[in-house]
């Protein structure tokens, strides 16, 4: 990747890059649609990433060339303007840095990525974190990994306009090799949870259904969670709650009486999913992979029935995975509405599970889905 990216930079800008950074994608093991309710999540960075070669410019302009994203573009570092396409994820960290009172520099950027786009593996956060990392390195800014994540997140929410939680940029910026991260989305406390080495493989299968977070369905779920909270407070259930995070399983009987069915389902998913995150983390620590797989299956059922973010393709992939010998459990990963499924598998069974899932999918949908085995990777950093 480094050699090809350097060649691309020289071909377009007529000089060598001054630095290269890398920011990984992520897979969320469990804890879906909980981050924007200040809940718990358990993602890990993966060994697929976005790479950026960069060099400073003196005129305050930013020139961008990418492999697989779109045509070369140029914008003003001081006055980024929304375009409604992938370039907004590049502009977002410039916008966020300026909000902090730092004048962003002009840069030349060459971008390459092997994180599949619109797959639920957070290609957008990897891009935003990589841009933030390039800005830090180019300017010599004293920004921690956590602050890189905050820049990328602010760029996505304040500039791109996606009302997402902090999970994705935190996973990309703070990732640990060999571990997932238990992230408390209220306190922003991050705790590594080792993924059993040699005993567990993470198999991802792409449904081929592309998804876009800025589309309405994601925003509807965010709004529904807020409405469920307001309805619960209005009914006198946890009146001091500031997010669904503050409600627990013991509140469900009262919620069943007070909330309309749709809002009850949304709240029930968030409440039970938060509990599953800690149970899943405990199972990983103890090496109880059957228990971890069972929690994954429960999460998938909740996402399908209560949060209604699955699709027939995702359902089929999970059903086929769960039926395959050597698979502990399956669920969709990411926000849903398409993208990838995650399968916890025994390492020596990964190829057979992938083949069985692909064959079942082809029988139903007439095409074979791509798949990858990924490993937990380190977070964003300068690599050259």
N, C-alpha and C positions, 0 to 999 in steps of 0.2 A: 504493500500500500504506500509506504513512504516514497519509494523510488518513482512510482507512477504519479503520485501527487506532486512531487518535485518537478517532474517533466511537464505536467499540466501547468504548473505555476510559471515555469520558464517560457513555455510556448505562448502564453497569453500576456505575460507582463514583461518579458524580455530581460529578466534578472532572476537571481536565486531568492528564495524565501529566506526571511530572517529567523523564522521559528516555525515549529509544527506542534500542534496540540491534538489531543484525542479525548473524546467524551463518549462513554459507552451508552448503549441502549439499556433497557431493563426489562425484566420479567417480574410481575408481581405474583408471588407464590400464593398469597391469600390476603384478604382485606380489601375488597373491591367496593368502590363507591362509598367509602367511609371517610376518605380524607377531607372532603369538603364539609363533613359534619364533625370535624375535629376528632376523628376516631383513630383507630390503630390500623397499620398496614405492615406488610412483610415482603418488600421487594428485594431483588438483588440485581446489581449491575451484571451485564453479560459480556461475553467475549465477542461482541459485534458492536461497532462504534462508528461515530462520525469523526473524521480527521479534517483539520484545517491547516493549511500552510499560509503564512501571513507575512507581510512586510509593511512598514509604515509609509505613509504619504504625507507630504507637507502642505497639501492644499485643502485638507478637510473633507475630501471626497472618499467614498468607499466604493471600490470596484470589486465585483464578486463574479467568479466563474465556478461552476459546479459540474460534477459528473453525475448525471441522472436526475437532477432536480429541475433544471430549466435553463433558459438562455442567459448569457452574461448580463448583469445589470449594474447600475451605478446609482448611488444616492448620497445625499449630504449627511455626514456624520452628526452634524449639529441639529438638523431639522429632518428627522426621518418622517416619511409620510406613508400611511397605510396603502397597500396595493391590493390586498385581498388574496395574496398567494403565498408561496413558500418564503419569499423574500422578507415577509413580515417577521418571521422567526429569526432572521438575521438582524433585522433592524431593532427588534425588541430590546436586546441588551444595551444597545446604544441609547435608546430612549430611557431605560432604567438607570443607566449610569449618569445620564444628564440630570435625572430627577434627584440624584444624590449630590448634585453640585459639582460633578466632575465633567469637564469638557472632553468628550470622546475624540480620539484621533482619527485622521484619515488612514485607511488601510487598503491594501490589496489582499484579497482572500481567495484561495482555491479550496474547494470543499469536495470531499468524497465520503461515501458512507456505505457500509454493508448492513445497516439496520433496515429491514424491509419497511417501507412507508405504509402508513394506514393499516398497520398489522397488530396494534396493541402492544408493541414493543418500545414505544416512546421514541420514535425517530425525531419527533419535534423537540422534545426536551433535550435529547442528545445534541441536536443542532444548536439550541439556545445556550446550553451549558458550554459547548465547544466555542461558540462565539464569545461568551463571557470570559472563558479561559484565555482566548487569544487576546482580548482587550487587556486582561490583567498582565499578561506576559509582555505585550507590546509597550505598555505604559509603565511597567514596573510597579503596579498597584499592590498595596498590601491587603489583598483580599483573601480570606480563608476559603476553603472548599464550601463551607456553609453559605458564605456570602456570594460565591459564584452561583449556587443554587437559587438564592434569593433574587439575584439579578435576572436569571433566566425566567424564574417564576413571575416576577413583576413584568417582564417583557411580554410574557404570554397572556397574563391577565389584563395588564394595563394598556398594552399596545395592540396585540393580536386580537384580544377580546374574548378569549376562551376562559370561562370561569372555572378553572381546574384547581385542584389542591396542590400541595407542595410535594407530594410523593415522588413524582417522576424526576424533577430536577434534583431533589435530594438524593435519590438512588444513583443518578448519573454522576453527581459530583462527589458523593461520600462513599461510593461503593467499596467493598472489601473483598479481596480475593479469598474464595473459599467460604464466604458467608453471605447470608441474607441480612437485612437491616430491619429490626423492629423499630418503626418510627411512630412516635406519639405525635399526631398532627396538631395537638393543642400545645403541649409543652415544647415540641420540636426536639425532644430527647431521642437520641439514636443509640440503639443497642445492637451490636453484632450477634447473630445467631448462626453458629457453624452449620454448614450443610454437610452431612456425613460423606466424607471422601471415600470413594470406592464402593459405597453401598447404595448410592442413589444417583440417577441421571435425570436431567431435566430435558425432556423431549418437547419441542414446540412444533405444532402443525398449523399451517396457514390455511384458513377456510377459503381464501380467494375472494372473500367479500370485503371490499374496501370500506373504510369508515372514516368520517371526518368529524372531529370533536366539536367544531364550530357549528355543525348542523344542529337542528332543533332538539333532537331526542335527548342529548346529553344535558342541555340547558333545562329541559323539562324535568329531568330527574333532580337536578339541583333545586329547582323551584318547588318541586313536590316535597322534598325533604324539609325545606324551610316551612312550607305550608303545614306539614305534619307536626313540626315542632310548635308552630303557632296554635294549631288546634289542640295539641296536648296541654299547652300552657293555659289556653282559654278554658279548658275543662278542669283546671286545677290539678293536673297531673304534673308533678315536678315544676311548679310555677317559677322557680329560680333557674331553670335550665337555660343555657345559652346555645346549646346544640343538641342534636339527637345523641351525641356521645354521653350526655348526662342521664339518659334513660337506660334502664337495665331490664333483663328478662322478667323481673318481678313486676314491672310496669305493664307488661303485655295484656293481662286480663282487663285492666282499666282502659288501655288503649283500644281494645277490641270493642268496648262499649261506647267509646267517645268519638272515634275517628271514622270517617267514611271508608269504605273498603279499599279504595286505591291508596289512600294515604296510610292506612294501616299496613298494607303490604310493604310500602316503601320503608316505613319506620321499623317494621319487624325485621326486614333484611339487615338494616344498619345495626340494630341492637344485637341480633344473633351473630352477625359477621364479626363484630368487635370481639365477642367472646371466643369465636373460632380462631382468631389470630393468636391469642395467647395459648390456647389449647394446642394449636399447630406448632408454635414455637417450642412448647414444652415437649411435644412428641419428637421433634427433630433433635432436641438436646439429648433425649433418652434413646434415640435411635429406633423409636417405635414407628416404623414406616407404614405398617398397616393402619395404625391409628391416624397418621398424617393423611394417608390416602382417603380414609373414611371422611375426614373433615373436608377434604377437597371436594368429594362427591356431594356432601351436604351443602357446601358453598355454591356449587353449580346448580343444585336444585333451587336454592334460594334466589340466585340470580335469574333463573329461568322463570320461576313462578311468582316470586314476590317483587323482584325489581324489573322483570320483563325486558331484559337487555340481550337475550340470546336470539339466535336465528336457527332455522332448520339445519343449516350447515354445521354450526357450532354444536347443536344437539347431537347430530350424527357422529361427529368426531369424538365427542366425549363418550357416547354410548359404545362406540367401537373400541376406544381405548380401554374403558373399564372392563370390557369383555375379553381383552387380550391377556394371556398368561404373562406374568412379569410386570404388569401395570398395577400400581398401588391405588391410583386414583387420578381423575381428570377433571378439569374445569376450563371454562373460557378464561382468558387473562386479558387485562386491560379493561376498557370501559364497556366492551361488548359491541353489539350492533354489527359484528363482523370481526375481522382480525384473526388472532391465533387462539389455539387451545394449548394448555399446559398439561403434560402427562408426567407424573412421577413414576419412574420405571427402574427396575433393576438394570444396572449397566450392561450386563451380558444379554439382556432381552430388548435393548433399545431398538436395534435394527428390525427385529421381528415384529415388535409392536408398531413401529412406523409403517412397515409393509402391510400389516393387517389393517391398520386404520386407513391407509391409502387405498387398499383394495375395496374395502367397504364403501368408502366415499365415492370411488369411481363407479361402483355398481349403482349407487343412488343418483349421483350428479353428473356422471359422464366425463369426469376429469380427475387427474391424480393431484392431490395437494402436495406442495413442497413441505419439507420438514427439516429440522435441525436439532442436534443435541448441543446445548449451550452450557457453559460453566460460569459460576460466580466470579466476577472480575473486579479489578481495582477501578476506582473512580477517575474523574477527569484529571489530566496532568499534561504538562509540556513533555514532549518526547524527543524533540530535536531543536 
